[in-house]
Amino acid sequence: MFVSIFTNHYTYVLQPEKVSAQSQLGKVPVKWGKLAMKEVQKKYPAAKILDYQHIWREKKKDGTGLERFTFSIKQYGREYNVHVTIVYDLETKTVKDVQFIEMMY
């Protein structure tokens, strides 16, 4: 089973072990999308991922980069969004932090 998500610039294909993305404007950070999905699965092992979207990318003056994703998940009968922000070193591409924000609806 897979889910396709279409936005103005990106097409995302979700499969349990695969995340791929294509963009008319350039490549979406597939590496970070895979990492974000892995981290969500680790933090919410009983959850089913319903939807996924890359929200934005930011390069900071201190040499770090930010990638923000939103996941719609269902766990224990509840559906909610989880914003995942990956903070990494722009030069070495090593992850410094992964942050989660739950948004209930």
N, C-alpha and C positions, 0 to 999 in steps of 0.2 A: 504494500500500500504506500502511496505517496501523495503529497499535497503540493499543488503548484500555487504560487502566490504571484500576482502580477501587480506592479505599481507603475508609475510613469516612466521609470528608468530601469527597473530591475525585474528579472524573473527569477524566483527562488524555487527550487525543487527540494522538498523535504522527504527523506527516507530515513528509516531508523539509524542507519550507519553512514548515510551520505548526505552532505550538504553541498550544493553547487549553486553558482550564481553567475549570471551573465548580465552585462550592462551595455547600453548603447553609448554611455559616456566613458567607459573604461571598466576595469575589473573591480567588482566588489571584493572586499577582503575575505576571501573564502577561508583562509587560514583562521581568521578571527571568528568567523561564523561557526566553523567546526568546533573551535575551542569554547565558544559561548554555549553551543548546544551540549557539549560534553559536560560543562560546568553545571548547566541546568539539570541534566540527567543525574549528576552526582548529588546535587543539593536536594532535588525532588525525585527520588528514585521511584516513587509510586505514581508519579504524574504522567499523563499522556500529553505530549506536545501537540497542540491543535493548529498553531500558526506561528510564523516567525517573520521578522522584518528587521533589516538593517536600517537604523534611524539616522545616524550621523557619524561623522568622523571629524576629529579635531586634532590639530598639531599645536602643541603649546610651546612657548618660548623657552621653557625649562628643559626641552629635549624629550618630553614625553608625548605620546600619542594616546588618544582616546577613541574607542570604537563603542558605539551604543547600539544595542539590539533590544527588541521587545519580543517576548515569547508569550503566547496565549497558551495556558496550560489548564488541565482539568485534573484535580486530585481530590479524592474522597468526596466526590459529588459536587465539588465547588469549582467554578471556572474563574480564573483571574489572570492578570497580566503580570509578568515579571520583566522589569527592565534590567538588563545586564550591561555593565560598563567594564570594558577591559582597558586597563592602563598599562602601557608598555613603553619601553625605551625605543625611541625612534631610530637610533643608530644600530643597536644590537638586536632589536625586535624581541627582547626578552620581556616576559610579563612581570609587571611590578605588583599588580593588584587586580582582583576581579570583585566587582561590587554588585549587589543585588538590591532591587527595590521592588516590593510587592505592591501591586495596585489592585485592590478588590473592587468588584462591581457587581 
